[in-house]
Amino acid sequence: MDFIDLKSQQARIRDDIDERIKRVLDHGQYILGPEIEEMEKMLASYVGTKHCIGASSGTDTLLIALMALGIGLGDEVITVPYTWISTVEMITLIGARPVLVDIDERTMNMDPSLVEAAITDRTKAIMPVGIYGQTAPMNEIVAIAKRNGSIPVIEDAAQSFGATHHGKKSCALSEIGSTSFFPSKPLGCYGDGGALFTDDDDLAELMKQIRVHGQMRKHHHPRLGINGRLDSIQAAIVMAKMAIFDEEIVKRQAVADSYNARLERDGIVLPQIDSGNSSVYAQYTILCDDRDAIQNSLKVSGIPSVSYYAVPLHLQPVFHDLGYQKGDFPVTERVSERCLSLPMNPYLKEDEVDQVCRALLG
């Protein structure tokens, strides 16, 4: 059983992928070719923003967003300790200080009730993360940001692209939305890739320049940038996958519903989706009291599972200098000790879900 089944997906759209890749090979513009602009228009329309800027990875998109906002040495960015390292890594790399707030145990996303107290006169951005497929409570977080001096909000939507929050798509909920096309994401390419979204014309232009070494026009570099360009082949693959993306989201929900119907029991907390949210179920993640024993039982049965973020970021050695200690974020630490992600993909069959649940429940 595959944890994430890319082979079945590829079989459905292989002819389209092959044709799109052939066009790239024929025109030979392998980086920032015509597919990039075509993909950007497609995704901006899908999300509902004026601008989409394709980039080299979902990590680089976070860096580009921070740079476009002018964030640097001495500034602070509020985010969470329960996420992949890129979120805090990029804040630190530009010289800013990550200020961490705990998560809501129900959704495992940023707890908005803790944000206001973390704001100082050095706060230059808030970066919520849409963990496991649903957005953070973006409306609440954006409202807090606005009443505290219109602090920019960067939505780290690496896992929530395609999800909705009170009727609006993830990546269209704040000043900047950032997503990843890493192959395992609900919308992934076959390498690294990502995209940024905004309605702000000036920010869009800045982010486009930053992704090509700060270049405004050929041989003219008014600002520092990075090599954040997207490969044409990766954009071609993203567009082929977009043809079936909404259908796959429906299928992911059906798999989640099947898990929910079978796994309700004491000692297991099922994924909780906030009212007003939909999820793309980038992962199907439960909380369980006997996580290690359950994971071993699944392994014995040949079923893959993953404990994502089992060591939260405030306890990672690389961030020791931030001064956080064990106990500072009790909800994050409790979730990290209990989280377990089960196989999840649109092509998981009913009998496979049943097999996972039987092995898990013993």
MITOR-591288 format. One record per atom (N, C-alpha, C): atom name; x, y, z. Coordinates in steps of 0.001 Angstrom, whole numbers, plus 500000, padded with zeros to 6 digits. Layout:
N
 name   east  north     up
   CA      X      Y      Z
...
This chain:
362
 name   east  north     up
    N 500846 498806 500000
   CA 500000 500000 500000
    C 500886 501250 500000
    N 500564 502199 499122
   CA 501321 503440 499067
    C 500755 504446 500058
    N 501652 505192 500715
   CA 501221 506280 501582
    C 500591 507388 500739
    N 501273 507725 499639
   CA 500762 508679 498648
    C 500920 508032 497284
    N 499829 507891 496559
   CA 499817 507142 495297
    C 499879 508100 494108
    N 501086 508338 493606
   CA 501243 509180 492424
    C 501135 508391 491131
    N 501322 507082 491218
   CA 501296 506258 489994
    C 499902 506202 489386
    N 498878 506019 490225
   CA 497506 505957 489705
    C 497090 507284 489096
    N 497487 508354 489741
   CA 497185 509681 489195
    C 497860 509874 487843
    N 499125 509511 487771
   CA 499862 509702 486518
    C 499256 508896 485380
    N 498784 507701 485698
   CA 498188 506855 484654
    C 496981 507541 484016
    N 496233 508317 484796
   CA 495038 509001 484277
    C 495398 510118 483306
    N 496501 510810 483561
   CA 496808 512024 482794
    C 498132 511907 482042
    N 498633 510691 481876
   CA 499957 510512 481267
    C 500031 511107 479865
    N 498994 510919 479058
   CA 499037 511444 477688
    C 499149 512965 477692
    N 498397 513628 478578
   CA 498455 515085 478666
    C 499821 515541 479162
    N 500351 514852 480157
   CA 501683 515191 480661
    C 502720 515053 479559
    N 502684 513924 478846
   CA 503660 513697 477776
    C 503575 514771 476697
    N 502358 515148 476329
   CA 502180 516166 475298
    C 502703 517528 475771
    N 502424 517863 477017
   CA 502882 519155 477535
    C 504402 519191 477674
    N 504994 518101 478118
   CA 506457 518044 478213
    C 507083 518119 476823
    N 506465 517459 475851
   CA 506981 517501 474475
    C 507015 518940 473959
    N 505982 519728 474273
   CA 505975 521127 473835
    C 507152 521885 474426
    N 507470 521627 475698
   CA 508622 522282 476316
    C 509904 521872 475607
    N 510043 520580 475347
   CA 511249 520105 474662
    C 511360 520701 473267
    N 510218 520887 472618
   CA 510231 521434 471260
    C 510631 522909 471237
    N 510098 523711 472193
   CA 510451 525132 472145
    C 511757 525443 472872
    N 512157 524588 473809
   CA 513474 524712 474417
    C 513634 525804 475456
    N 512551 526423 475891
   CA 512636 527447 476943
    C 512374 526761 478287
    N 513406 526176 478849
   CA 513238 525254 479964
    C 512983 525944 481301
    N 513350 527216 481415
   CA 513140 527970 482645
    C 512359 529235 482300
    N 511272 529494 483029
   CA 510406 530658 482780
    C 509954 530723 481328
    N 509659 529551 480763
   CA 509101 529500 479414
    C 507634 529889 479411
    N 506966 529779 478260
   CA 505569 530219 478163
    C 504627 529478 479090
    N 505000 528280 479505
   CA 504148 527527 480426
    C 503997 528232 481769
    N 505004 529009 482168
   CA 504930 529674 483470
    C 503791 530679 483486
    N 503747 531546 482490
   CA 502673 532541 482439
    C 501314 531876 482276
    N 501251 530807 481485
   CA 499986 530088 481313
    C 499520 529499 482638
    N 500447 528889 483376
   CA 500104 528324 484683
    C 499694 529419 485649
    N 500413 530532 485655
   CA 500106 531628 486572
    C 498696 532166 486343
    N 498317 532327 485090
   CA 496958 532802 484787
    C 495913 531785 485239
    N 496199 530499 485004
   CA 495276 529443 485391
    C 495068 529414 486905
    N 496162 529501 487652
   CA 496072 529386 489106
    C 495503 530653 489739
    N 495843 531820 489193
   CA 495264 533061 489716
    C 493753 533050 489547
    N 493299 532566 488395
   CA 491860 532469 488152
    C 491212 531470 489110
    N 491872 530355 489345
   CA 491335 529319 490228
    C 491219 529842 491667
    N 492265 530518 492128
   CA 492291 531002 493511
    C 491405 532238 493683
    N 491391 533094 492654
   CA 490621 534320 492740
    C 491445 535520 493136
    N 492716 535546 492713
   CA 493586 536694 492954
    C 493986 537328 491624
    N 494477 538565 491696
   CA 494928 539247 490485
    C 496219 538638 489957
    N 497079 538197 490871
   CA 498422 537781 490465
    C 498784 536404 491035
    N 499486 535631 490242
   CA 500170 534414 490682
    C 501583 534498 490138
    N 502562 534174 490966
   CA 503962 534204 490560
    C 504553 532834 490837
    N 504856 532085 489792
   CA 505466 530775 489960
    C 506908 530902 490413
    N 507350 529976 491253
   CA 508715 530029 491773
    C 509261 528623 491982
    N 510512 528570 492402
   CA 511290 527335 492382
    C 510927 526332 493463
    N 510297 526760 494541
   CA 509875 525829 495597
    C 508961 526563 496560
    N 508276 525792 497391
   CA 507444 526376 498428
    C 508243 526972 499566
    N 509519 526636 499636
   CA 510419 527294 500585
    C 510836 528652 500044
    N 511238 528686 498772
   CA 511653 529948 498161
    C 510511 530957 498099
    N 509279 530483 497944
   CA 508166 531432 497919
    C 508038 532165 499254
    N 508267 531487 500352
   CA 508230 532154 501657
    C 509332 533201 501757
    N 510519 532843 501291
   CA 511637 533783 501322
    C 511341 535007 500451
    N 510821 534769 499251
   CA 510493 535868 498342
    C 509448 536786 498971
    N 508433 536206 499609
   CA 507391 537013 500247
    C 507973 537890 501350
    N 508820 537324 502189
   CA 509438 538089 503277
    C 510314 539211 502730
    N 511075 538911 501688
   CA 511938 539926 501080
    C 511116 541041 500444
    N 510022 540680 499796
   CA 509171 541685 499147
    C 508569 542646 500166
    N 508334 542166 501367
   CA 507786 543012 502431
    C 508867 543815 503153
    N 510123 543629 502752
   CA 511221 544393 503339
    C 511601 543952 504726
    N 511311 542718 505078
   CA 511583 542209 506425
    C 513042 541788 506519
    N 513689 542139 507624
   CA 515102 541818 507769
    C 515566 541873 509212
    N 516813 542222 509391
   CA 517476 542185 510688
    C 516708 542992 511732
    N 516426 542344 512847
   CA 515763 543015 513962
    C 514255 542968 513923
    N 513691 542561 512807
   CA 512238 542457 512697
    C 511751 541148 513310
    N 510452 541081 513573
   CA 509844 539871 514129
    C 508706 539401 513231
    N 508579 538094 513129
   CA 507488 537476 512370
    C 506851 536415 513262
    N 505555 536519 513442
   CA 504829 535587 514309
    C 504407 534363 513506
    N 504732 533185 514016
   CA 504313 531940 513373
    C 504191 530849 514447
    N 504187 529598 514030
   CA 503924 528483 514953
    C 505101 527507 514994
    N 505238 526757 516088
   CA 506300 525754 516177
    C 505919 524412 515567
    N 504633 524254 515206
   CA 504170 522964 514669
    C 503999 523094 513163
    N 505088 522916 512437
   CA 505100 523040 510986
    C 506434 522509 510466
    N 506545 522375 509156
   CA 507822 522005 508553
    C 508813 523141 508753
    N 510079 522819 508790
   CA 511127 523760 509171
    C 511201 524985 508270
    N 510763 524878 507003
   CA 510881 526003 506070
    C 510273 527283 506623
    N 509153 527157 507312
   CA 508440 528338 507794
    C 509333 529187 508688
    N 509932 528586 509682
   CA 510793 529301 510628
    C 512182 529521 510037
    N 512628 528590 509225
   CA 513957 528677 508595
    C 514102 529947 507758
    N 513089 530254 506941
   CA 513181 531417 506062
    C 513158 532724 506841
    N 512373 532771 507915
   CA 512360 533966 508771
    C 513750 534201 509346
    N 514369 533125 509816
   CA 515682 533219 510439
    C 516758 533581 509414
    N 516682 533018 508228
   CA 517707 533261 507211
    C 517792 534724 506789
    N 516676 535456 506824
   CA 516740 536864 506435
    C 517107 537772 507605
    N 517392 537176 508758
   CA 517843 537957 509903
    C 516757 538387 510851
    N 515516 538009 510558
   CA 514413 538344 511453
    C 514296 537302 512568
    N 513468 537602 513555
   CA 513276 536679 514675
    C 511895 536040 514586
    N 511847 534712 514544
   CA 510545 534042 514631
    C 509993 534142 516054
    N 508789 534659 516170
   CA 508099 534699 517454
    C 506987 533664 517383
    N 507096 532636 518210
   CA 506206 531488 518089
    C 505011 531613 519034
    N 503864 531167 518527
   CA 502670 531044 519369
    C 502137 529627 519227
    N 501449 529168 520236
   CA 500985 527783 520271
    C 499807 527573 519307
    N 499445 526319 519143
   CA 498393 525926 518214
    C 497114 525548 518955
    N 496045 525457 518203
   CA 494757 524966 518696
    C 494778 523440 518561
    N 494530 522738 519646
   CA 494634 521275 519610
    C 493600 520644 518682
    N 492470 521307 518474
   CA 491438 520749 517588
    C 491920 520667 516142
    N 492476 521762 515654
   CA 492827 521852 514233
    C 494318 521740 513977
    N 495126 521897 515027
   CA 496587 521895 514942
    C 497127 523087 514157
    N 496284 524103 513974
   CA 496685 525358 513348
    C 496878 526441 514406
    N 497420 527583 513989
   CA 497687 528700 514878
    C 496449 529046 515724
    N 496662 529227 517007
   CA 495590 529646 517913
    C 495480 531164 517861
    N 494426 531712 517254
   CA 494356 533172 517092
    C 494260 533927 518402
    N 493799 533257 519457
   CA 493663 533938 520745
    C 495018 534311 521352
    N 496094 533742 520814
   CA 497434 533997 521349
    C 498222 535010 520522
    N 497675 535419 519391
   CA 498447 536238 518447
    C 498650 537660 518964
    N 497587 538284 519451
   CA 497673 539694 519811
    C 498735 539941 520875
    N 498831 539055 521841
   CA 499810 539234 522923
    C 501243 539098 522421
    N 501423 538465 521264
   CA 502773 538267 520714
    C 503234 539438 519854
    N 502336 540367 519563
   CA 502669 541499 518694
    C 503454 542549 519477
    N 504548 543029 518867
   CA 505332 544124 519431
    C 505525 545180 518339
    N 506237 546242 518683
   CA 506499 547263 517664
    C 507500 546789 516615
    N 508069 545607 516825
   CA 508992 545027 515843
    C 508305 543999 514942
    N 507041 543701 515199
   CA 506320 542710 514391
    C 506081 543267 512993
    N 506606 542576 511991
   CA 506481 543043 510612
    C 505634 542106 509744
    N 505282 540935 510270
   CA 504399 540022 509527
    C 503902 538934 510470
    N 502783 538341 510091
   CA 502248 537149 510751
    C 502163 536076 509685
    N 502638 534864 510016
   CA 502685 533793 509032
    C 501959 532548 509560
    N 500632 532489 509393
   CA 499905 531267 509773
    C 500186 530156 508757
    N 500052 528915 509217
   CA 500283 527750 508365
    C 499001 526938 508266
    N 498612 526558 507064
   CA 497447 525697 506875
    C 497862 524237 506954
    N 497860 523693 508153
   CA 498441 522371 508369
    C 497489 521262 507925
    N 498055 520233 507300
   CA 497342 518992 506956
    C 496181 519163 505977
    N 495999 520381 505423
   CA 494999 520498 504360
    C 493912 521521 504565
    N 493781 522081 505777
   CA 492803 523157 505981
    C 493540 524431 506379
    N 492941 525573 506062
   CA 493586 526833 506395
    C 493539 527079 507901
    N 494446 527921 508343
   CA 494351 528469 509687
    C 493119 529378 509757
    N 492725 529825 510938
   CA 491572 530743 511048
    C 491952 532126 510514
    N 492065 532219 509202
   CA 492648 533393 508557
    C 491849 534667 508794
    N 490516 534585 508773
   CA 489725 535797 508975
    C 490021 536444 510326
    N 490111 535612 511363
   CA 490417 536133 512696
    C 491822 536724 512747
    N 492767 536024 512138
   CA 494166 536467 512180
    C 494339 537766 511387
    N 493710 537849 510226
   CA 493790 539074 509426
    C 493150 540245 510167
    N 492044 540003 510851
   CA 491385 541067 511626
    C 492296 541572 512741
    N 492979 540649 513418
   CA 493930 541038 514467
    C 495055 541872 513867
    N 495564 541436 512719
   CA 496650 542164 512062
    C 496219 543578 511684
    N 495003 543727 511199
   CA 494519 545042 510763
    C 494369 546011 511923
    N 493858 545517 513040
   CA 493647 546446 514150
    C 494931 546725 514936
    N 496023 546100 514527
   CA 497324 546365 515148
    C 498299 546965 514133
    N 497797 547902 513366
   CA 498672 548614 512442
    C 498767 548022 511062
    N 497765 547233 510670
   CA 497747 546607 509335
    C 499029 545816 509064
    N 499349 544917 509978
   CA 500509 544032 509819
    C 500235 543077 508647
    N 501163 542938 507710
   CA 500946 541992 506610
    C 500837 540553 507111
    N 499982 539783 506471
   CA 499815 538362 506791
    C 500223 537547 505569
    N 501177 536642 505766
   CA 501613 535706 504724
    C 501010 534348 505057
    N 500143 533852 504197
   CA 499539 532536 504419
    C 500464 531455 503869
    N 501021 530634 504753
   CA 501812 529480 504329
    C 500830 528355 504011
    N 500485 528273 502724
   CA 499463 527327 502264
    C 500084 526160 501510
    N 501275 525744 501949
   CA 501951 524635 501284
    C 501113 523362 501297
    N 500262 523213 502337
   CA 499437 522009 502450
    C 497953 522263 502203
    N 497551 523523 502050
   CA 496116 523823 502010
    C 495632 524370 500670
    N 496479 524367 499647
   CA 496034 524871 498343
    C 494830 524057 497861
    N 493775 524756 497482
   CA 492538 524094 497065
    C 491474 524072 498141
    N 491869 524298 499390
   CA 490908 524367 500492
    C 490196 525715 500472
    N 489077 525793 501189
   CA 488334 527049 501268
    C 488160 527476 502724
    N 488018 528791 502898
   CA 487811 529395 504216
    C 486704 530426 504071
    N 485521 530075 504577
   CA 484343 530935 504463
    C 484107 531364 503012
    N 484204 530398 502131
   CA 483859 530615 500732
    C 484975 531118 499844
    N 486123 531466 500429
   CA 487254 531933 499633
    C 488348 530876 499617
    N 489086 530828 498512
   CA 490127 529822 498362
    C 491370 530183 499187
    N 492005 529162 499717
   CA 493321 529319 500316
    C 494245 530014 499319
    N 495088 530897 499812
   CA 496022 531741 499043
    C 495386 533053 498595
    N 494069 533226 498840
   CA 493404 534491 498520
    C 492869 535154 499776
    N 493484 534867 500923
   CA 492915 535252 502209
    C 493667 536376 502913
    N 494789 536817 502339
   CA 495606 537843 502988
    C 496467 538531 501937
    N 497410 539369 502380
   CA 498267 540105 501448
    C 499001 539177 500490
    N 499539 538089 501027
   CA 500310 537144 500209
    C 499943 535724 500613
    N 499677 534894 499617
   CA 499527 533461 499829
    C 500696 532747 499186
    N 501183 531707 499835
   CA 502343 530956 499345
    C 502012 529474 499370
    N 502313 528784 498268
   CA 502071 527339 498263
    C 503243 526590 497652
    N 503211 525280 497796
   CA 504270 524387 497330
    C 503704 523377 496336
    N 504518 523044 495327
   CA 504168 521981 494388
    C 505069 520768 494576
    N 505599 520596 495785
   CA 506367 519380 496092
    C 505520 518164 495700
    N 506129 517108 495154
   CA 505342 516009 494575
    C 504267 515417 495470
    N 504461 515420 496786
   CA 503484 514789 497676
    C 502301 515693 498016
    N 502347 516955 497609
   CA 501244 517862 497912
    C 500004 517494 497094
    N 498818 517916 497541
   CA 497616 517629 496753
    C 497718 518101 495307
    N 498347 519251 495072
   CA 498689 519680 493718
    C 500205 519771 493654
    N 500825 518739 493116
   CA 502282 518677 493095
    C 502823 518509 491692
    N 504077 518895 491518
   CA 504744 518647 490242
    C 505655 517423 490399
    N 506638 517268 489513
   CA 507553 516130 489612
    C 508962 516593 489949
    N 509032 517567 490822
   CA 510291 518121 491308
    C 509938 519144 492357
    N 510722 520194 492444
   CA 510376 521293 493346
    C 509680 522398 492566
    N 508791 523092 493236
   CA 508073 524206 492628
    C 507149 524827 493651
    N 506691 526033 493365
   CA 505766 526712 494263
    C 505178 527925 493584
    N 504326 528637 494286
   CA 503701 529832 493720
    C 503294 530786 494822
    N 503249 532065 494457
   CA 502799 533145 495336
    C 501570 533789 494734
    N 500702 534310 495603
   CA 499445 534913 495156
    C 499243 536236 495890
    N 498770 537241 495167
   CA 498463 538526 495782
    C 497543 539328 494878
    N 496835 540281 495486
   CA 496049 541256 494730
    C 496788 542583 494600
    N 497934 542686 495259
   CA 498685 543932 495302
    C 499639 544007 494104
    N 499420 544979 493218
   CA 500245 545098 492011
    C 501717 545327 492342
    N 501985 546191 493324
   CA 503374 546497 493667
    C 504084 545289 494256
    N 503395 544571 495154
   CA 504000 543358 495722
    C 504260 542313 494637
    N 503323 542168 493716
   CA 503500 541205 492631
    C 504745 541531 491815
    N 504934 542808 491484
   CA 506102 543200 490704
    C 507390 542962 491475
    N 507384 543288 492769
   CA 508562 543036 493603
    C 508902 541549 493646
    N 507896 540708 493824
   CA 508144 539267 493932
    C 508647 538698 492611
    N 508145 539216 491494
   CA 508654 538774 490188
    C 510123 539141 490019
    N 510487 540338 490466
   CA 511879 540752 490361
    C 512778 539929 491286
    N 512328 539712 492512
   CA 513143 538969 493478
    C 513421 537552 492985
    N 512447 536914 492316
   CA 512658 535525 491873
    C 513718 535425 490775
    N 514084 536549 490123
   CA 515140 536528 489091
    C 516265 537473 489510
    N 516806 537224 490702
   CA 517984 537953 491182
    C 517747 539454 491299
    N 516529 539868 491597
   CA 516242 541281 491768
    C 516264 542070 490476
    N 516069 541389 489369
   CA 516182 542032 488059
    C 514866 542668 487622
    N 514912 543973 487305
   CA 513746 544667 486778
    C 513641 544494 485269
    N 514778 544601 484621
   CA 514893 544336 483186
    C 516297 543816 482952
    N 516578 543351 481786
   CA 517864 542718 481506
    C 519028 543640 481880
    N 519942 543107 482700
   CA 521149 543798 483147
    C 520855 544978 484078
    N 519658 545024 484655
   CA 519321 546101 485588
    C 518728 545477 486848
    N 519491 545553 487966
   CA 519129 544898 489224
    C 519018 545949 490324
    N 517836 546493 490573
   CA 517693 547529 491597
    C 517644 546990 493022
    N 517546 545691 493195
   CA 517438 545119 494540
    C 518053 543728 494547
    N 518336 543235 495732
   CA 518811 541864 495871
    C 517660 540892 495652
    N 517968 539763 495048
   CA 516967 538729 494863
    C 517598 537360 495015
    N 516914 536367 494512
   CA 517417 534994 494574
    C 517187 534326 493221
    N 517759 533159 493056
   CA 517444 532346 491881
    C 516210 531524 492231
    N 515032 532127 492028
   CA 513775 531494 492422
    C 512904 531132 491242
    N 513527 530915 490079
   CA 512766 530677 488856
    C 512185 529263 488820
    N 511049 529139 488146
   CA 510373 527849 488014
    C 510682 527230 486654
    N 510912 525924 486637
   CA 511153 525196 485391
    C 509857 525044 484602
    N 509954 525192 483293
   CA 508775 525100 482422
    C 508118 523730 482503
    N 508921 522674 482604
   CA 508354 521320 482666
    C 507501 521154 483917
    N 507942 521725 485034
   CA 507157 521599 486265
    C 505824 522333 486150
    N 505827 523500 485504
   CA 504570 524220 485281
    C 503653 523415 484368
    N 504218 522764 483373
   CA 503423 521930 482467
    C 502737 520804 483229
    N 503449 520198 484160
   CA 502881 519096 484946
    C 501779 519603 485871
    N 502000 520751 486494
   CA 500965 521334 487352
    C 499679 521569 486565
    N 499804 522086 485342
   CA 498607 522355 484538
    C 497892 521065 484147
    N 498632 520026 483847
   CA 497999 518737 483545
    C 497227 518225 484751
    N 497781 518401 485937
   CA 497120 517930 487151
    C 495902 518780 487517
    N 495919 520049 487135
   CA 494785 520918 487438
    C 493495 520412 486796
    N 493602 519685 485698
   CA 492410 519181 485002
    C 491596 518238 485877
    N 492258 517592 486835
   CA 491561 516626 487696
    C 491624 517021 489170
    N 492136 518205 489449
   CA 492393 518601 490842
    C 491119 518647 491682
    N 490088 519316 491204
   CA 488859 519417 491992
    C 488221 518046 492216
    N 488274 517191 491206
   CA 487748 515831 491364
    C 488535 515075 492433
    N 489856 515265 492451
   CA 490670 514582 493453
    C 490385 515104 494860
    N 490067 516382 494981
   CA 489698 516907 496300
    C 488443 516208 496817
    N 487462 516009 495934
   CA 486238 515286 496313
    C 486574 513865 496745
    N 487463 513222 496018
   CA 487864 511849 496357
    C 488608 511801 497697
    N 489434 512817 497960
   CA 490128 512873 499245
    C 489130 512979 500405
    N 488094 513789 500205
   CA 487064 513918 501228
    C 486357 512591 501459
    N 486120 511849 500380
   CA 485459 510551 500515
    C 486323 509579 501311
    N 487639 509601 501071
   CA 488545 508745 501849
    C 488523 509158 503316
    N 488554 510466 503574
   CA 488493 510950 504952
    C 487194 510525 505628
    N 486086 510606 504891
   CA 484798 510175 505447
    C 484825 508692 505809
    N 485471 507896 504975
   CA 485576 506452 505250
    C 486386 506196 506517
    N 487496 506902 506654
   CA 488281 506787 507892
    C 487440 507215 509100
    N 486771 508358 508969
   CA 486001 508889 510104
    C 484941 507897 510577
    N 484308 507219 509640
   CA 483240 506276 509980
    C 483769 505047 510707
    N 485030 504702 510484
   CA 485581 503463 511036
    C 486412 503668 512298
    N 486933 504891 512493
   CA 487950 505081 513526
    C 487450 505760 514792
    N 486168 506053 514866
   CA 485663 506752 516043
    C 485676 505816 517246
    N 486559 506100 518184
   CA 486651 505296 519408
    C 487439 506083 520446
    N 487348 505666 521704
   CA 488104 506317 522765
    C 489600 506180 522491
    N 490337 507253 522768
   CA 491782 507209 522590
    C 492249 507686 521235
    N 491303 507921 520302
   CA 491655 508428 518980
    C 490861 509704 518723
    N 491572 510755 518359
   CA 490933 512015 517987
    C 491040 512167 516474
    N 489902 512239 515820
   CA 489863 512356 514368
    C 490164 513791 513943
    N 490537 514012 512673
   CA 490776 515375 512197
    C 489542 516254 512395
    N 489750 517436 512910
   CA 488669 518376 513178
    C 488746 519518 512168
    N 487718 519687 511367
   CA 487682 520745 510370
    C 486831 521885 510902
    N 487409 523077 510928
   CA 486699 524238 511459
    C 485437 524541 510671
    N 484427 525034 511353
   CA 483225 525518 510692
    C 483612 526624 509707
    N 483122 526535 508481
   CA 483489 527496 507452
    C 484673 527082 506622
    N 485349 526001 507030
   CA 486504 525496 506286
    C 486157 524253 505488
    N 486860 524055 504388
   CA 486948 522736 503759
    C 488418 522362 503745
    N 488697 521072 503687
   CA 490075 520592 503709
    C 490384 519808 502439
    N 491632 519904 501984
   CA 492085 519061 500874
    C 492790 517815 501403
    N 492843 517662 502720
   CA 493446 516479 503345
    C 494797 516137 502714
    N 495705 517110 502792
   CA 497084 516822 502392
    C 497593 515603 503171
    N 497146 515496 504407
   CA 497364 514297 505217
    C 496077 514020 505995
    N 495873 512755 506330
   CA 494805 512402 507259
    C 495501 512080 508572
    N 495389 512995 509542
   CA 496189 512910 510759
    C 495298 512782 511983
    N 495515 511715 512728
   CA 494792 511486 513972
    C 495715 511776 515151
    N 495120 511942 516312
   CA 495859 511986 517560
    C 495496 510748 518353
    N 496509 510056 518865
   CA 496233 508814 519608
    C 497164 508704 520812
    N 496620 508159 521883
   CA 497365 508066 523135
    C 498542 507098 523037
    N 498372 506022 522283
   CA 499413 504992 522175
    C 500004 505012 520773
    N 500444 506200 520334
   CA 500898 506419 518976
    C 501975 505425 518536
    N 503013 505254 519337
   CA 504132 504405 518927
    C 503696 502945 518750
    N 502845 502464 519648
   CA 502364 501086 519548
    C 501495 500918 518305
    N 500640 501898 518030
   CA 499780 501842 516845
    C 500627 501877 515581
    N 501622 502744 515554
   CA 502469 502843 514365
    C 503223 501536 514124
    N 503659 500906 515203
   CA 504348 499622 515050
    C 503401 498545 514546
    N 502170 498552 515023
   CA 501172 497586 514556
    C 500893 497759 513071
    N 500811 499006 512632
   CA 500607 499266 511202
    C 501798 498774 510392
    N 502993 499019 510891
   CA 504205 498595 510185
    C 504250 497081 510026
    N 503897 496369 511074
   CA 503873 494894 511020
    C 502903 494414 509937
    N 501837 495167 509729
   CA 500834 494821 508713
    C 501188 495359 507330
    N 502358 495975 507204
   CA 502785 496488 505913
    C 502128 497793 505512
    N 501658 498542 506497
   CA 500945 499795 506227
    C 501819 500966 506644
    N 502126 501881 505715
   CA 502971 503027 506056
    C 502198 504077 506838
    N 502887 504753 507739
   CA 502328 505886 508483
    C 503485 506807 508836
    N 503162 508050 509136
   CA 504209 509042 509413
    C 503802 509886 510615
    N 504759 510128 511498
   CA 504560 511059 512612
    C 505218 512379 512230
    N 504473 513220 511535
   CA 505019 514511 511120
    C 505239 515412 512338
    N 506341 516145 512314
   CA 506646 517152 513334
    C 506679 516555 514737
    N 507204 515319 514825
   CA 507299 514658 516128
    C 508236 515415 517071
    N 509166 516174 516497
   CA 509988 517097 517293
    C 509659 518502 516803
    N 508892 519268 517597
   CA 508483 520594 517130
    C 509678 521541 516998
    N 509470 522628 516267
   CA 510586 523489 515883
    C 511267 524165 517060
    N 510533 524491 518125
   CA 511177 525171 519248
    C 512129 524254 520006
    N 512044 522936 519724
   CA 512951 521980 520363
    C 514014 521459 519411
    N 514070 521992 518202
   CA 515111 521608 517251
    C 516417 522319 517613
    N 517544 521605 517564
   CA 518815 522215 517968
    C 519154 523501 517223
    N 518802 523575 515942
   CA 519170 524734 515134
    C 518522 526022 515648
    N 517405 525898 516367
   CA 516709 527086 516872
    C 516900 527290 518375
    N 517935 526668 518910
   CA 518210 526790 520351
    C 518372 528245 520777
    N 518980 529056 519909
   CA 519265 530448 520267
    C 518008 531312 520393
    N 516870 530800 519938
   CA 515628 531560 520107
    C 515215 531623 521579
    N 515759 530704 522379
   CA 515529 530758 523818
    C 514297 530021 524308
    N 513627 529302 523415
   CA 512452 528546 523850
    C 512891 527238 524508
    N 512039 526748 525422
   CA 512349 525519 526146
    C 511155 524574 526108
    N 511437 523328 526457
   CA 510359 522351 526584
    C 509365 522855 527614
    N 508101 522806 527257
   CA 507054 523304 528130
    C 506512 524654 527722
    N 507225 525353 526828
   CA 506775 526681 526418
    C 505519 526626 525546
    N 505351 525527 524807
   CA 504196 525391 523923
    C 503542 524031 524188
    N 502793 523941 525271
   CA 502288 522643 525726
    C 501364 521953 524736
    N 500543 522710 524011
   CA 499644 522066 523050
    C 500442 521466 521903
    N 501379 522224 521370
   CA 502241 521713 520303
    C 502962 520452 520754
    N 503504 520465 521953
   CA 504262 519313 522450
    C 503352 518099 522629
    N 502144 518336 523116
   CA 501196 517228 523296
    C 500793 516643 521944
    N 500530 517500 520976
   CA 500159 517038 519637
    C 501323 516295 518987
    N 502533 516807 519151
   CA 503710 516175 518552
    C 503923 514757 519059
    N 503536 514519 520298
   CA 503698 513195 520891
    C 502593 512225 520489
    N 501487 512749 519911
   CA 500316 511906 519653
    C 499918 511836 518179
    N 500546 512663 517327
   CA 500081 512761 515930
    C 500535 511557 515106
    N 499649 511114 514229
   CA 499967 510011 513326
    C 499167 510203 512034
    N 499887 510289 510927
   CA 499249 510444 509615
    C 499149 509090 508923
    N 497954 508795 508452
   CA 497658 507512 507803
    C 497694 507670 506282
    N 497771 506574 505542
   CA 497751 506688 504082
    C 496577 507537 503604
    N 496862 508474 502706
   CA 495815 509362 502189
    C 496154 509752 500762
    N 495285 509418 499860
   CA 495387 509880 498482
    C 494049 509613 497814
    N 493759 510273 496693
   CA 492440 510132 496070
    C 492145 508730 495551
    N 493183 507902 495447
   CA 493014 506588 494820
    C 493044 505448 495832
    N 492964 505808 497108
   CA 492912 504789 498154
    C 491550 504105 498104
    N 491572 502790 497981
   CA 490326 502034 497823
    C 489672 501774 499178
    N 488373 501491 499113
   CA 487597 501248 500326
    C 488167 500080 501129
    N 488574 499025 500448
   CA 489121 497871 501172
    C 490488 498193 501782
    N 491221 499133 501175
   CA 492501 499541 501755
    C 492276 500385 503011
    N 491285 501257 502976
   CA 490932 502008 504174
    C 490539 501038 505287
    N 489753 500037 504921
   CA 489328 499032 505900
    C 490520 498277 506470
    N 491491 497980 505611
   CA 492697 497281 506060
    C 493486 498140 507052
    N 493628 499416 506766
   CA 494335 500331 507683
    C 493611 500368 509028
    N 492312 500521 508989
   CA 491546 500665 510234
    C 491561 499398 511076
    N 491469 498252 510423
   CA 491527 496988 511177
    C 492868 496796 511847
    N 493969 497158 511135
   CA 495301 497037 511713
    C 495480 498034 512855
    N 494906 499200 512704
   CA 495051 500248 513726
    C 494262 499911 514988
    N 493056 499408 514792
   CA 492187 499138 515935
    C 492484 497800 516593
    N 493262 496980 515907
   CA 493621 495680 516475
    C 492464 494722 516429
